[in-house]
Amino acid sequence: MDNFEGFDADIFEEEGDPIVFHSEEIDFELDNSEKLAEWIEASASAEGKAISAVNIIFCSDEYLYRMNMDYLQHDTYTDVITFPYSSHEDDFIEGDIFISVDRTAENAKQFGVSAELELNRVIIHGILHLIGYDDKTAEKKKIMTAKEDEYLAKLLLNS
């Protein structure tokens, strides 16, 4: 990713934590990052995967749009882009998940849910992509949405 202008590769240098939250070009911080990290690890474990190294990077709509154009050649705004660095056959996951907090807030209004719930949905959506799920067909999207709902319910139960 070193060819993406403005991308700060040094943000990936934190040691010890398998899940690290960052923000890029915006001022954003989670209130409950430790709890979310535990939830993500438990969700991956339920799928038979350990978290080796996952960076979750919060950014603006414009930042994610540029990434979508530069890396995927998609001329659209999106809420999440996932870059896997491990194989779906591995028993661990590694990757980067970029999330537009602008888009998740907009989606929350559109779907009539809280911004926090929508952000958590997009986080677990990215994790599920790293695990090996995809949403390219209606059937696969249905399966992935059911998994999102399952893990979101577990997060809400432990709140």
Secondary structure, DSSP 8 states (H G I E B T S, - for coil): -TTSTT--GGGG---S-SEEEEESSS----S-HHHHHHHHHHHHHHTT-EEEEEEEEEE-HHHHHHHHHHHH---S--SEEEEE-S-TTSSEEEEEEEEEHHHHHHHHHHHTS-HHHHHHHHHHHHHHHHHT---SSHHHHHHHHHHHHHHHHHHHHT-
